[in-house]
Amino acid sequence: MDLIKDRQVLERAYNDKAGVTAQFNLNLLERIRHELDSDIDPNRFQHQVLYNEAESRIEMYLVSSRSQQIRIEDRVFDFIAGEPRHTENSYKYTPAGFRQLAADGGFDSIAMWRDPWQFFSVHFLQRD
C-alpha cells in the first residue's frame, strides 16, 4: 500500500526525471490513436501531476498544449489550450485507514510490514 507522505515526495515520484510516469500517462493517447481510429497527436499534450490532500490521492492529467480538435472514430472533440483531462487517481493511505478499508471489504488485518522510510506497507489480510 502506498502510504501518505510529503507532497513534494509524491509529486517528484510521479514527475520522475526519466519521464516513465509521463510516458505511461501519454500512452493512453497512443492507445486511443491506434485502437479507436483517431487522429489524436500525443505530442500536443503534457503530463501533469497534482497531489489532492483532501482526498489523499495523486491525480494525473493530460493537458492540451494548444487549442485543437480531435477525431475519435466518428466523433469530434474540441480542446482549448491548457485544458486538463483527468486520467488517473492513485490513493494514499495511513495504515489505520487501509485496515479500515480492508475491514469494510470483509477482511481482517493479520500483519503489516513497512519499508525503512515508511513510504509503503504490505498487509496480510484474511477473509472474515
N, C-alpha and C positions, 0 to 999 in steps of 0.2 A: 504494500500500500504506500502510495506517495503521501508523505506527511506534510502538514502545513509548515512552511518555513519562510524566511525573509523574502519579501517581494523581489528584491534585486537578484537573489539566488535563483528564484523561479524564472524570472524574465530572462536572465542570462542563459539559463539552461535551454529555454525554448527559442532563443535567438543565438544559438551556438555559432561560434566563429566559422566552423566548417560548412554551415548552411544546411545541415542534414534535415533539421526540422522544417526549414523553409522549403526544401525540395519535396519533402513528404506532403506538405500542405499544397504546394503548387501542382503536385501530381494529380490532385483532384481535377484540375483543369485539363491536364493531358488525357485523363480517362474520359472526361466529357467529350473532348475533341475526337478521340479515336472510337469510342464506344457508342456515342449518341449522334454521330453525323453533325458535327458542329464546326464552325469557323473560328471558335474561340482561340485567342492567342495568349498563352500563359505569360509571355514576356510583357504583357500590358497590365500585369497585376503584381502587387508586392505583398509579401508575407508580413503580418503584424500580430503581435502578441500583447495581451494585457492581463494583469492579474486582478480579478474581481474579488476583493477582500470580503465583501458582504456575502458572497456565495462560496467562498473558499475554492476558487477554481481559476485555472488558466483558461483564457478564451483566445482562440486563434481565429484570425480573419484573413481574407484575401481582399485587398484594396485595389480598386481600379485606378490605374495611374493616369488615365485620361477619360474624357467622355467618349463613349463608344457604343455601338450596337453589336450584340452577339446573337448569332443564329444557332439554335439547338433544334435539330430536326426541322419541323415546320413552324417553330415559334421564334419570335424575335424579342430580345430583352435589351432595354436601354440602361446604361450605367453612366453616372456622372463622375467626373474626376474626383477622386478621394472617397468614393462610396465604398464602404466596407460590406463584405458578406461574411457572416459568422459561419465558420466551418467546423469548429470543434470546441468541446469543453473537456478539461482534464481536472477532475475534482481532487482536492487535497483534504486530508482528514487528520484529526487528532486520534490517538489510539482509542480513547474512550468513544469518540464519535463513530469510529469504524466498528467497534464492538457493538454499539447500539444499532447501527445499520445491519450488521450480521444478525443480531437478535431479532430485529424486525422482519428479517427474511427467514427466520426459523432455525438459526444456527447458534450454538454455544461456542464461545471463545475458550479454547483449551490452553493455548500457549501463544506467546508472541515473542519475536526476536527483532532487534533493531540493529542497524549498521552503526559504526562508531560515531558518525556525525549526526545521528538522529534524523537523517533525511528520509529513510524508508523503513517500513516494517513488513515482516512476514507473519501471517497469522495461521495458526492451525485451528480450523473450525470443525465442529461436529454437529450433525443434524440433531435437533431437539428430540 
